[in-house]
Amino acid sequence: MKKRSLIFEIILNSSLKEKSFSVKDINKFCNNLLFKSPSFISKHSIDNPGGYSEYFKRISRGIYVINKTYINNF
C-alpha cells in the first residue's frame, strides 16, 4: 500500500483542509512546516511534471486546495 507523506498528513489534519491555502498559510498554521520545502505544494499538485503524488489542486498561482479525488482513491 502506498504511504502518504507526513507533510500531507499534517496539512490534511489541520484547519486548512476545508479551504484554499498558500505555502504562507501552511507555515502560519502548521508551525513553519514548509519553511525548508516551499516547493512541496507545487511538486505535489495535479499534473505535476515529476510524477509525484497529486495531493493538491492548484486554484491560481500559489493558491491550492486538497485534492479530494486523491483522498477518496487512497
N, C-alpha and C positions, 0 to 999 in steps of 0.2 A: 504494500500500500504506500502511495506517495505521501510524504510528510510535508506539512505546511511550514513555512518559515516562522520562526519565533517572532520576528518583527511583525509579520502579518497577523499572527495570533494576538499580539498586544493591541494592534490597531483595531482588530475585529472585536475585541472585548472592551474597547474604550467608548467614551461618549460620542466619538466621531463616526461610528459605524452607520448612523442613520442620516447623515448629511454630507454635503460636499466638503472637501478639505484640501489644504495645501501642505507642503512639507513644513512650512512655518507653523501651521495649526498642530500638526503631529508633534513637533518639537515642544510646543507650548503645553499641550495636554498630556503628553506621554514622556515627560522628563528628558527632553532632548534626545529622544530615541534615534533620530536620523541625523544628528549633528555630524557624524563622521561618514554617513552614507546618504547624502541628499538625493542621489540619483535612484535610490531603491524604488520609489514610486513609479517613475517613468520606465525603468527597466522591467517592471512587472505589470505594465498596463497592457490592455488588449492590443493585439497586432504588433507587439514589440519585435524588433528585428533579430534579437538574440535568442528567441525561442524560450524565454523564461516563462515560468508560471504566470498566468494572467489574473492576478489578484485584483486589479483596479481597472476602472473605465475612465478614460480622460474625458472631461466635460469641456474644458477650454485650457488654454496654456497655463500650466501649473495648478490646475484645479481637477480633482479626482473624486470618485465615489468608489465604494466597494463593489466589485463585480459579483452581483448576486447569482449569476449563472455559474460562476466558479464554485461558490459556496454550495449551491444546490446539487452540483455534479460531483462533489467531493465525497 
